[in-house]
């Protein structure tokens, strides 16, 4: 296959504004396309926010934020996604984008979802995160297996798992078993697990450290690349000062919220090769010049790399965990990919008495 150029957008949304974030998305897709990108990737729930407030503020303080989150989440069959589909077709690119998805069956049921849209504008994969992680359960409902699919595209076989799903070996294996060549792992900008202000150490113990966002994400993504013998795209969101101010506003412990956000390491965006090692990458300035960069973390930009998908072959000689290095007579994985709906209606059916 020819080289596949991947553009990973290490960017922040317009906080809780679907309209403005969509406009930013479309601008970035066109920018990446002008730089010859075939695949353009966005972070977890880029449209239009990651609800980090649920980790920092008690639920009793977050009703207004949840209402805004609901109103600024989008329908997969809505106008925002249609504009993304049109953009994919206009630029001949594959788009992978995280959204907070609204459900037609409820006024406030939300899903943490990711869409892979093909260069013809078709939605190739519509995945809802199987299980919201930790504090995410206060905002999102559990998804289903419908989206555990690998997209067949002119630029490779592309799969995605969202954040903590990359810790689920069965979900990862289900993508490996479909010949995945490019694995996208999408991440939030930060993942705080402990407050960083007013924490009193226990007797005989050091003050608990916060979650090592960078190391934990990379080790999971690299493990998948090594096991699947595929390329990896780690795409994290970016936390702006404006977002910090919005999260501090109205908090009963504003100092704690601010200090936690400002002291928690931001996620990184980078690429991995089929052995899990860092893949050379670059950014492009306004003049069109390339600058080698290993990863993005502390600034917004688009990170690029070129992937030779034939490199996914050699490692299969050593460990093809869905082929010659597997005992298919011993292990059997069954995946239910049925879409789960809350109710099934049968209208105008003939009922025999």
C-alpha positions as CSV (number, residue, x, y, z in Angstrom):
1,X,0.0,0.0,0.0
2,X,1.1,3.6,-0.4
3,X,2.0,5.6,2.7
4,X,-0.9,6.8,4.8
5,X,-0.5,10.3,6.2
6,X,-2.2,10.7,9.6
7,X,-3.0,14.0,11.2
8,X,-3.7,13.9,15.0
9,X,-5.4,17.1,16.2
10,X,-4.1,18.0,19.7
11,X,-6.7,20.7,20.3
12,X,-9.3,22.0,22.7
13,X,-13.0,22.4,21.9
14,X,-14.9,25.6,22.3
15,X,-16.1,24.6,25.7
16,X,-19.7,23.4,25.6
17,X,-20.4,24.9,22.2
18,X,-21.2,22.3,19.6
19,X,-21.6,25.0,16.9
20,X,-18.2,26.6,17.4
21,X,-16.4,23.3,18.0
22,X,-17.8,21.9,14.8
23,X,-16.6,25.0,12.9
24,X,-13.1,24.5,14.4
25,X,-13.2,20.8,13.5
26,X,-14.0,21.5,9.8
27,X,-11.3,24.2,9.7
28,X,-8.7,21.7,11.0
29,X,-9.8,19.0,8.6
30,X,-9.3,21.3,5.7
31,X,-5.9,22.4,7.1
32,X,-4.8,18.8,7.5
33,X,-6.0,17.9,4.0
34,X,-4.0,20.7,2.5
35,X,-1.0,19.1,4.1
36,X,-1.9,15.8,2.4
37,X,-3.4,14.0,5.3
38,X,-5.5,10.9,4.5
39,X,-6.7,10.3,8.1
40,X,-7.6,13.2,10.5
41,X,-8.1,12.3,14.2
42,X,-9.7,14.2,17.0
43,X,-9.7,13.5,20.8
44,X,-12.3,11.9,23.0
45,X,-15.7,13.8,23.0
46,X,-14.2,16.7,21.2
47,X,-17.7,17.9,20.4
48,X,-18.2,19.6,22.7
49,X,-16.5,18.8,26.0
50,X,-15.0,16.2,28.4
51,X,-16.9,16.4,31.7
52,X,-13.9,16.7,34.0
53,X,-16.0,18.6,36.4
54,X,-17.5,15.3,37.6
55,X,-14.0,14.5,39.0
56,X,-13.6,17.8,40.8
57,X,-16.9,19.0,42.1
58,X,-19.7,17.2,44.0
59,X,-22.7,16.2,41.8
60,X,-24.9,18.7,43.7
61,X,-22.9,21.5,42.1
62,X,-23.0,20.2,38.5
63,X,-26.7,20.2,37.5
64,X,-26.2,23.4,35.3
65,X,-23.1,21.9,33.6
66,X,-25.0,18.6,32.9
67,X,-27.8,20.6,31.4
68,X,-25.4,22.5,29.2
69,X,-23.6,19.3,28.3
70,X,-26.9,17.7,27.2
71,X,-27.9,20.7,25.1
72,X,-24.5,20.8,23.4
73,X,-24.3,17.1,22.7
74,X,-25.2,16.1,19.2
75,X,-27.3,13.5,17.3
76,X,-25.5,11.1,15.0
77,X,-28.3,11.7,12.4
78,X,-28.2,15.5,13.1
79,X,-26.9,18.4,11.0
80,X,-23.5,18.6,12.8
81,X,-22.5,15.1,11.8
82,X,-23.9,15.7,8.3
83,X,-21.5,18.6,7.9
84,X,-18.6,16.4,9.0
85,X,-19.7,13.8,6.5
86,X,-19.8,16.4,3.8
87,X,-16.3,17.6,4.8
88,X,-14.9,14.1,4.6
89,X,-16.2,13.7,1.1
90,X,-15.0,17.2,0.0
91,X,-11.5,16.6,1.3
92,X,-11.3,12.8,0.5
93,X,-10.2,12.1,4.0
94,X,-11.1,9.6,6.7
95,X,-12.2,11.4,9.9
96,X,-12.2,9.9,13.4
97,X,-13.9,12.2,15.9
98,X,-15.2,11.9,19.5
99,X,-18.6,13.3,20.3
100,X,-20.9,13.4,23.2
101,X,-23.9,11.8,21.6
102,X,-27.6,12.6,22.3
103,X,-30.2,9.8,22.2
104,X,-33.5,10.2,20.4
105,X,-35.2,8.0,23.0
106,X,-34.5,10.3,26.0
107,X,-34.2,14.0,26.8
108,X,-30.9,13.5,28.7
109,X,-29.4,10.1,27.8
110,X,-25.8,10.7,26.5
111,X,-23.2,8.4,25.2
112,X,-19.4,8.8,24.9
113,X,-19.1,8.0,21.2
114,X,-16.6,8.0,18.4
115,X,-17.4,8.2,14.7
116,X,-15.1,7.0,11.8
117,X,-16.3,8.6,8.6
118,X,-15.0,7.4,5.3
119,X,-13.8,9.5,2.3
120,X,-17.2,9.1,0.6
121,X,-19.0,10.6,3.6
122,X,-20.4,7.3,4.9
123,X,-20.3,6.6,8.6
124,X,-18.1,3.4,8.7
125,X,-18.1,2.9,12.5
126,X,-20.4,4.4,15.1
127,X,-19.0,3.3,18.5
128,X,-20.4,4.0,21.9
129,X,-18.0,3.5,24.8
130,X,-18.8,0.2,26.4
131,X,-18.5,1.4,29.9
132,X,-18.0,5.0,31.2
133,X,-15.0,5.1,33.5
134,X,-15.0,6.2,37.1
135,X,-16.7,9.7,37.3
136,X,-17.8,9.5,33.7
137,X,-20.8,7.4,34.9
138,X,-22.3,10.6,36.2
139,X,-22.8,11.9,32.7
140,X,-22.7,9.0,30.1
141,X,-24.7,5.8,29.8
142,X,-23.0,2.5,28.9
143,X,-22.8,1.7,25.2
144,X,-22.9,-1.6,23.4
145,X,-20.8,-3.8,21.1
146,X,-22.2,-2.4,17.9
147,X,-19.2,-0.3,17.3
148,X,-16.5,-2.9,17.8
149,X,-15.7,-2.8,14.1
150,X,-12.7,-2.0,12.0
151,X,-13.3,0.4,9.1
152,X,-12.1,-0.8,5.7
153,X,-10.7,2.3,4.0
154,X,-8.4,3.1,1.0
155,X,-5.9,4.2,3.7
156,X,-5.9,1.0,5.8
157,X,-8.0,-0.9,8.3
158,X,-8.8,1.5,11.1
159,X,-10.2,0.9,14.5
160,X,-10.8,3.0,17.6
161,X,-11.2,2.5,21.3
162,X,-12.0,5.3,23.7
163,X,-9.8,6.1,26.7
164,X,-10.2,3.4,29.4
165,X,-11.4,0.8,26.8
166,X,-7.8,0.5,25.9
167,X,-7.5,-1.3,29.2
168,X,-10.1,-3.9,28.1
169,X,-8.2,-6.9,26.5
170,X,-11.3,-8.4,25.1
171,X,-12.4,-5.2,23.3
172,X,-8.8,-4.8,22.0
173,X,-8.7,-8.4,20.8
174,X,-12.0,-8.0,19.0
175,X,-10.4,-5.3,16.8
176,X,-7.2,-7.3,16.3
177,X,-9.3,-10.2,15.0
178,X,-10.5,-7.9,12.2
179,X,-7.1,-7.2,10.7
180,X,-6.6,-3.8,12.3
181,X,-3.7,-1.9,10.9
182,X,-4.1,1.6,12.5
183,X,-5.4,1.7,16.1
184,X,-6.8,5.1,17.3
185,X,-6.9,5.6,21.1
186,X,-8.7,8.8,22.0
187,X,-8.1,10.5,25.4
188,X,-9.3,13.5,27.5
189,X,-7.0,16.5,28.2
190,X,-6.6,15.5,31.8
191,X,-7.6,12.7,34.2
192,X,-7.5,13.9,37.8
193,X,-8.1,11.2,40.4
194,X,-7.1,13.1,43.6
195,X,-7.6,16.7,44.7
196,X,-4.2,18.5,44.9
197,X,-5.2,21.2,47.5
198,X,-6.0,20.5,51.1
199,X,-4.9,16.9,51.0
200,X,-3.6,15.7,54.4
201,X,-1.2,12.8,54.3
202,X,-2.0,9.8,56.4
203,X,0.3,9.0,59.3
204,X,3.3,7.1,58.0
205,X,2.4,7.7,54.3
206,X,3.3,10.2,51.7
207,X,0.7,12.5,50.1
208,X,-1.1,10.4,47.4
209,X,0.1,11.3,43.9
210,X,-2.3,12.0,41.1
211,X,-2.8,9.7,38.1
212,X,0.2,9.6,35.7
213,X,-1.9,10.4,32.6
214,X,1.0,10.3,30.2
215,X,2.7,7.0,31.2
216,X,-0.6,5.1,31.8
217,X,-2.0,6.1,28.3
218,X,1.2,5.3,26.5
219,X,1.8,1.9,28.1
220,X,-1.7,0.8,27.1
221,X,-1.5,2.1,23.5
222,X,2.0,0.6,23.0
223,X,0.9,-2.7,24.4
224,X,-1.9,-2.8,21.9
225,X,0.4,-1.9,19.0
226,X,2.9,-4.6,20.0
227,X,0.2,-7.3,20.4
228,X,-1.7,-6.4,17.3
229,X,1.4,-5.5,15.2
230,X,-0.4,-2.3,14.1
231,X,0.3,1.4,14.1
232,X,-1.0,3.6,17.0
233,X,-2.5,7.0,17.1
234,X,-2.7,8.5,20.6
235,X,-4.9,11.6,20.4
236,X,-5.5,13.6,23.5
237,X,-7.5,16.8,24.1
238,X,-6.0,20.0,25.3
239,X,-7.0,22.0,28.4
240,X,-7.1,25.8,28.0
241,X,-7.1,28.5,30.7
242,X,-10.6,29.5,29.7
243,X,-11.8,25.9,30.4
244,X,-10.1,26.0,33.8
245,X,-11.9,29.2,34.6
246,X,-15.2,27.7,33.5
247,X,-14.7,24.7,35.8
248,X,-13.6,26.9,38.8
249,X,-16.7,29.1,38.4
250,X,-19.4,28.1,40.8
251,X,-17.3,25.5,42.6
252,X,-17.6,25.4,46.4
253,X,-13.8,24.7,46.6
254,X,-12.4,26.8,43.8
255,X,-8.8,26.7,45.0
256,X,-8.8,23.0,45.0
257,X,-10.4,22.7,41.6
258,X,-7.9,25.2,40.1
259,X,-4.8,23.7,41.8
260,X,-5.8,20.2,40.7
261,X,-6.3,21.2,37.1
262,X,-3.2,23.2,36.9
263,X,-1.0,20.5,38.6
264,X,-2.4,17.5,36.7
265,X,-0.3,16.6,33.7
266,X,-2.0,17.1,30.4
267,X,-2.3,14.2,28.0
268,X,0.0,13.7,25.0
269,X,-0.7,13.2,21.3
270,X,1.8,10.9,19.5
271,X,2.2,8.0,17.1
272,X,3.5,4.5,17.7
273,X,4.9,1.9,15.4
274,X,3.9,-1.8,15.2
275,X,6.4,-2.6,18.0
276,X,5.0,0.1,20.3
277,X,8.0,2.5,19.8
278,X,7.6,6.2,19.1
279,X,7.1,6.9,15.4
280,X,8.8,10.0,13.9
281,X,6.4,12.9,13.5
282,X,6.2,16.5,12.6
283,X,4.2,19.7,12.7
284,X,3.7,22.1,9.8
285,X,4.0,25.9,10.2
286,X,2.1,28.5,8.3
287,X,4.8,28.7,5.6
288,X,4.5,25.0,5.0
289,X,7.8,24.0,6.6
290,X,8.0,20.8,8.7
291,X,9.5,20.7,12.2
292,X,10.3,17.3,13.8
293,X,8.3,16.8,17.0
294,X,8.0,13.6,19.0
295,X,4.7,14.5,20.7
296,X,2.4,17.3,21.5
297,X,1.3,18.1,25.1
298,X,1.5,21.8,26.1
299,X,0.4,23.5,22.9
300,X,-2.4,23.1,20.4
301,X,-1.4,21.9,17.0
302,X,-1.8,19.2,14.4
303,X,0.8,16.3,14.6
304,X,1.6,14.4,11.4
305,X,3.3,11.2,10.5
306,X,3.5,8.8,7.5
307,X,2.7,5.1,8.0
308,X,4.0,2.3,5.8
309,X,1.3,-0.3,6.5
310,X,3.5,-3.1,5.1
311,X,5.4,-2.8,8.4
312,X,2.4,-4.5,10.1
313,X,3.4,-7.8,8.4
314,X,6.8,-8.8,9.7
315,X,5.9,-8.9,13.4
316,X,3.1,-11.3,12.7
317,X,5.8,-14.0,12.1
318,X,6.6,-13.8,15.8
319,X,3.3,-13.3,17.5
320,X,0.1,-13.4,15.4
321,X,-2.2,-13.6,18.4
322,X,-5.3,-14.0,16.1
323,X,-3.5,-16.5,13.9
324,X,-0.5,-18.7,14.2
325,X,0.2,-17.7,17.8
326,X,-3.2,-18.5,19.1
327,X,-4.9,-21.7,20.2
328,X,-8.3,-21.4,18.5
329,X,-9.2,-24.9,19.9
330,X,-8.7,-23.6,23.4
331,X,-10.0,-20.1,23.4
332,X,-13.2,-18.8,21.9
333,X,-14.4,-15.1,22.0
334,X,-18.0,-14.2,21.1
335,X,-18.8,-10.5,20.7
336,X,-22.4,-9.3,20.7
337,X,-22.6,-6.4,18.2
338,X,-26.3,-5.8,18.4
339,X,-27.4,-2.2,18.9
340,X,-29.3,-2.0,22.2
341,X,-32.5,0.1,22.2
342,X,-34.6,0.8,25.3
343,X,-37.8,-0.5,23.7
344,X,-39.1,-2.3,20.6
345,X,-42.4,-1.3,19.1
346,X,-44.5,-3.5,16.9
347,X,-47.1,-1.3,15.1
348,X,-50.1,-2.5,13.0
349,X,-49.3,-6.1,13.6
350,X,-51.9,-8.8,13.0
351,X,-52.7,-10.5,16.3
352,X,-54.3,-13.9,16.1
353,X,-56.7,-14.6,19.0
